[in-house]
Amino acid sequence: MSVGAETEKYLRIASLSIAAYDYLITLPAELRFYRSQSNILRPSLGCILFVLIRYVSIIVMVVSNYGVLSSSFTVESCNNYYLVAPFFKVLQTMISQVILGVRTFNIAQRGRGIGISLAIAFVLTTGLEWFTNMYWRVPILGNGSCTPGNDGPYPTAWLYYVVSMLWDTGSLSVSTFYLVRYNSINGRLSRLIRTMIYDGLGNQAVQSAGASMGYAVTWIMSQRILIHLRELSEPTEMARFENIILTRPLQPGRTVVTALRSQCDLQKTPIDLEYSPSPHHDLELDVQVVVEQSVTVDYDQSSRTRLTGA
């Protein structure tokens, strides 16, 4: 066995170990996903994507590494098996790209133009990925292992990664533009903005990883985006606002109500972390946040007399 082949096997075993470890430490997050559903039979889009990226990634890692590490394949069995790993590879990539696409759509205020552009780009991207990853694939049998090769006058497997990187780069650029814009509008969202930007950059770095390690990193980074969004949408994480003190004398009736409403409006966040339809369309990333705060009103005795007399 050559040094390169030996190194590849070590890397594959390492990727399986990393993936298994991450699966175990994220089991509590998976349980929290299930518990947060109002109806487990009708899960949210975020929960569905989490389950899909998690378990499709397990399948692609198992079938890919089994084909390489096994020593029991025959010519007939390899002919029936060699396309399984490429199939699930594209499927995993599609799920990861849906996560990035929905994330970008929500960050971009769910604009109609952005939605149409993302839908067209997704169809074109996935079509090219299926073609470049499956075209001219041939089985390669060696020492009982079975792997897919790319034989033909114009090998296209490398174009698969180019197309995938173009989607990731495009969606990351659009989402980062809006995130930076929101951060300049509302400094309170700086922690949320940083988390979402770092998750996007981490997912972009996936494309530089090798085959099995790439599957593991795609799995880990994609589910991390969903885990962080779910955690940041918790009221205990977002509703950390200071007390508001109104010290000027307030006039009765409408003036008091207006002052209270204006202070509450300052706490309005433009982000909706949930992947669900929202009736609000005014400057939002689509993250619904419950704000609980105390308001102290200091008013003079004359204002109190007028209020009680009315």
VMD Tcl script that draws the C-alpha trace (Angstrom):
set ca {
  {0.00 0.00 0.00}
  {1.37 3.41 -0.97}
  {2.04 6.16 1.54}
  {-0.74 8.27 0.03}
  {-3.31 5.47 0.36}
  {-2.21 4.79 3.93}
  {-2.52 8.46 4.83}
  {-5.99 8.61 3.27}
  {-7.17 5.74 5.44}
  {-5.84 7.39 8.57}
  {-7.63 10.61 7.64}
  {-10.85 8.72 7.05}
  {-10.62 7.02 10.44}
  {-9.90 10.40 12.03}
  {-12.94 11.93 10.32}
  {-15.16 9.11 11.60}
  {-13.85 9.69 15.13}
  {-14.48 13.45 14.92}
  {-17.99 12.90 13.56}
  {-18.84 10.32 16.23}
  {-17.59 12.64 18.98}
  {-19.59 15.59 17.62}
  {-22.70 13.43 17.34}
  {-22.46 12.46 21.00}
  {-21.87 15.98 22.32}
  {-24.75 17.40 20.24}
  {-27.30 14.81 21.37}
  {-28.61 17.22 24.08}
  {-29.06 19.90 21.38}
  {-31.02 17.41 19.28}
  {-33.29 16.63 22.24}
  {-33.83 20.36 22.80}
  {-34.83 20.67 19.14}
  {-37.49 18.01 19.61}
  {-38.74 19.48 22.90}
  {-39.04 22.95 21.42}
  {-41.57 21.76 18.82}
  {-45.17 22.62 19.60}
  {-46.25 19.50 17.70}
  {-43.64 16.79 17.10}
  {-45.71 15.49 14.17}
  {-45.45 18.92 12.50}
  {-41.85 19.99 13.17}
  {-40.48 23.36 12.13}
  {-38.32 23.73 9.03}
  {-35.27 24.25 11.25}
  {-35.89 20.94 13.01}
  {-36.43 19.10 9.71}
  {-33.19 20.47 8.27}
  {-31.32 19.56 11.46}
  {-32.48 15.95 11.30}
  {-31.77 15.68 7.56}
  {-28.22 17.09 7.68}
  {-27.46 14.97 10.74}
  {-28.57 11.57 9.48}
  {-27.87 11.95 5.75}
  {-24.32 12.88 6.79}
  {-24.06 9.69 8.83}
  {-25.16 7.67 5.80}
  {-22.70 9.32 3.41}
  {-19.81 8.86 5.82}
  {-20.64 5.19 6.40}
  {-21.08 4.23 2.74}
  {-18.08 6.26 1.58}
  {-15.66 4.91 4.17}
  {-16.97 1.37 3.90}
  {-16.18 1.36 0.19}
  {-12.59 2.48 0.83}
  {-11.81 0.52 4.00}
  {-13.53 -2.73 3.00}
  {-11.59 -5.65 1.54}
  {-14.48 -7.90 0.48}
  {-15.83 -6.31 -2.72}
  {-16.09 -8.30 -5.92}
  {-16.46 -6.93 -9.43}
  {-20.21 -7.52 -9.39}
  {-20.81 -6.04 -5.95}
  {-18.65 -3.02 -6.75}
  {-20.65 -2.35 -9.92}
  {-23.78 -2.19 -7.77}
  {-22.20 -0.09 -5.01}
  {-19.85 2.50 -6.46}
  {-22.52 5.16 -7.14}
  {-24.03 5.05 -3.65}
  {-21.43 7.34 -2.06}
  {-21.58 10.01 -4.83}
  {-25.40 10.00 -4.62}
  {-25.49 10.70 -0.88}
  {-22.61 13.15 -1.26}
  {-24.72 15.38 -3.51}
  {-27.74 14.89 -1.24}
  {-25.76 16.06 1.80}
  {-24.49 19.07 -0.12}
  {-28.03 19.98 -1.20}
  {-29.28 19.93 2.39}
  {-26.36 22.08 3.51}
  {-27.07 24.54 0.71}
  {-30.77 24.67 1.62}
  {-29.71 25.64 5.16}
  {-27.50 28.43 3.79}
  {-30.17 29.50 1.31}
  {-32.99 29.74 3.86}
  {-30.61 31.50 6.25}
  {-29.73 34.04 3.55}
  {-33.40 34.51 2.60}
  {-34.35 35.24 6.21}
  {-31.42 37.60 6.74}
  {-32.33 39.49 3.54}
  {-35.80 40.30 4.98}
  {-37.45 37.61 2.83}
  {-37.51 39.92 -0.13}
  {-39.31 38.61 -3.20}
  {-36.40 39.36 -5.50}
  {-33.90 37.64 -3.21}
  {-36.20 34.63 -2.90}
  {-36.61 34.22 -6.66}
  {-32.88 34.67 -7.24}
  {-31.99 32.08 -4.59}
  {-34.53 29.59 -5.98}
  {-33.18 29.91 -9.55}
  {-29.58 29.73 -8.36}
  {-30.35 26.66 -6.24}
  {-31.96 24.79 -9.14}
  {-29.04 25.60 -11.46}
  {-26.46 24.77 -8.81}
  {-27.92 21.43 -7.81}
  {-28.44 20.45 -11.45}
  {-24.78 21.13 -12.19}
  {-23.71 19.30 -9.04}
  {-25.62 16.16 -9.99}
  {-24.20 16.26 -13.50}
  {-20.57 16.97 -12.59}
  {-20.55 14.43 -9.76}
  {-22.24 11.53 -11.58}
  {-21.04 11.99 -15.19}
  {-18.60 9.35 -16.46}
  {-18.32 7.63 -13.09}
  {-16.71 4.20 -13.20}
  {-16.08 1.62 -10.44}
  {-12.50 1.19 -9.24}
  {-11.80 -2.14 -7.55}
  {-8.53 -2.56 -5.69}
  {-7.58 -5.02 -2.94}
  {-11.24 -5.61 -2.17}
  {-12.14 -1.91 -1.87}
  {-14.62 -0.16 -4.13}
  {-14.44 3.54 -4.99}
  {-15.95 5.68 -7.76}
  {-13.57 7.03 -10.39}
  {-14.01 9.70 -13.02}
  {-13.00 8.30 -16.39}
  {-13.72 9.96 -19.70}
  {-12.46 12.48 -22.21}
  {-13.57 15.37 -19.98}
  {-13.39 14.58 -16.24}
  {-15.98 16.68 -14.43}
  {-15.70 15.64 -10.76}
  {-13.51 18.64 -9.89}
  {-16.16 21.02 -11.28}
  {-18.52 19.80 -8.56}
  {-16.46 21.61 -5.92}
  {-16.25 24.76 -8.03}
  {-20.05 24.91 -8.38}
  {-20.54 24.21 -4.69}
  {-18.10 26.95 -3.69}
  {-19.85 29.45 -5.96}
  {-23.15 28.85 -4.15}
  {-21.55 29.13 -0.74}
  {-19.65 32.27 -1.70}
  {-22.74 33.93 -3.16}
  {-25.04 33.15 -0.23}
  {-22.36 34.13 2.27}
  {-21.74 37.45 0.51}
  {-25.43 38.39 0.48}
  {-26.02 37.41 4.10}
  {-22.86 39.15 5.30}
  {-23.90 42.36 3.53}
  {-27.23 42.41 5.37}
  {-25.69 41.37 8.69}
  {-23.16 44.20 8.57}
  {-25.98 46.57 7.68}
  {-28.09 45.44 10.62}
  {-25.13 45.68 12.97}
  {-24.66 49.33 12.03}
  {-28.36 49.99 12.64}
  {-28.66 48.28 16.01}
  {-25.58 47.70 18.13}
  {-27.55 45.49 20.53}
  {-27.46 42.71 17.93}
  {-23.65 42.58 17.76}
  {-23.38 39.17 19.46}
  {-26.02 37.66 17.20}
  {-24.43 39.23 14.11}
  {-20.97 37.92 14.96}
  {-22.30 34.41 15.58}
  {-24.12 34.29 12.24}
  {-21.14 35.69 10.30}
  {-18.69 33.25 11.91}
  {-21.01 30.32 11.19}
  {-21.17 31.36 7.54}
  {-17.40 31.72 7.27}
  {-16.91 28.35 8.93}
  {-19.22 26.69 6.46}
  {-17.35 28.31 3.57}
  {-14.06 26.82 4.84}
  {-15.59 23.33 4.45}
  {-14.80 23.32 0.73}
  {-11.06 23.07 1.39}
  {-11.40 19.77 3.29}
  {-10.78 16.32 1.85}
  {-13.43 13.73 0.95}
  {-14.38 12.03 4.21}
  {-13.16 14.92 6.32}
  {-15.20 17.23 4.09}
  {-18.35 15.19 4.82}
  {-17.68 15.48 8.55}
  {-17.02 19.23 8.47}
  {-20.07 19.89 6.27}
  {-22.19 17.99 8.77}
  {-20.72 19.73 11.82}
  {-20.78 23.29 10.46}
  {-24.26 23.01 8.94}
  {-25.84 21.69 12.10}
  {-23.93 24.27 14.16}
  {-25.71 27.02 12.22}
  {-29.08 25.54 13.16}
  {-28.07 24.92 16.79}
  {-26.80 28.47 17.24}
  {-29.94 29.95 15.67}
  {-32.17 27.90 17.95}
  {-30.14 28.84 21.04}
  {-30.09 32.53 20.12}
  {-33.85 32.51 19.65}
  {-34.36 31.50 23.28}
  {-35.79 34.37 25.38}
  {-33.17 33.78 28.06}
  {-30.46 34.50 25.52}
  {-31.94 37.51 23.78}
  {-33.97 39.27 26.46}
  {-31.02 40.74 28.33}
  {-32.04 44.37 28.38}
  {-31.43 46.96 31.03}
  {-34.11 48.76 32.99}
  {-35.43 51.90 31.34}
  {-35.94 55.00 33.47}
  {-38.15 57.87 32.35}
  {-37.40 60.91 34.47}
  {-39.24 63.78 32.78}
  {-42.73 64.78 33.97}
  {-45.41 63.01 31.95}
  {-48.77 64.41 30.99}
  {-51.87 62.28 31.49}
  {-53.44 59.85 29.08}
  {-51.87 59.47 25.66}
  {-48.49 60.97 26.62}
  {-47.81 58.22 29.16}
  {-48.80 55.47 26.72}
  {-46.71 57.01 23.94}
  {-43.63 57.18 26.16}
  {-43.94 53.54 27.19}
  {-44.47 52.38 23.61}
  {-41.49 54.36 22.37}
  {-39.22 52.67 24.91}
  {-40.49 49.23 23.93}
  {-39.97 50.02 20.25}
  {-36.30 50.69 20.94}
  {-35.92 47.05 21.91}
  {-37.43 45.70 18.71}
  {-35.02 43.39 16.94}
  {-35.01 43.02 13.14}
  {-34.05 39.35 13.30}
  {-36.23 36.26 13.30}
  {-34.14 33.19 14.06}
  {-36.97 30.77 13.34}
  {-37.41 29.25 9.89}
  {-41.16 29.92 9.88}
  {-43.51 32.39 8.15}
  {-43.77 35.75 9.86}
  {-46.53 38.36 9.46}
  {-44.04 41.19 10.04}
  {-42.03 42.51 7.15}
  {-40.46 45.69 8.49}
  {-36.66 45.43 8.56}
  {-36.20 41.89 9.81}
  {-33.71 39.10 9.57}
  {-36.60 36.97 10.74}
  {-35.75 36.19 14.31}
  {-38.69 36.39 16.70}
  {-37.67 37.59 20.14}
  {-39.70 37.85 23.32}
  {-38.65 40.96 25.28}
  {-39.33 41.22 28.98}
  {-38.26 44.45 30.67}
  {-39.17 46.67 33.58}
  {-40.01 50.33 33.08}
  {-39.73 52.87 35.88}
  {-41.84 56.00 35.43}
  {-41.12 59.06 37.55}
  {-43.85 61.70 37.39}
  {-44.75 64.68 39.56}
  {-47.71 64.96 41.94}
  {-49.62 67.40 39.72}
  {-49.62 64.90 36.86}
  {-50.93 62.24 39.26}
  {-53.77 64.55 40.37}
  {-54.84 65.22 36.83}
  {-54.72 61.48 35.99}
  {-56.89 60.46 38.95}
  {-59.29 63.38 38.37}
  {-59.86 62.32 34.79}
}
mol new
graphics top color blue
foreach p $ca { graphics top sphere $p radius 0.5 }
foreach p [lrange $ca 0 end-1] q [lrange $ca 1 end] { graphics top cylinder $p $q radius 0.2 }
display resetview
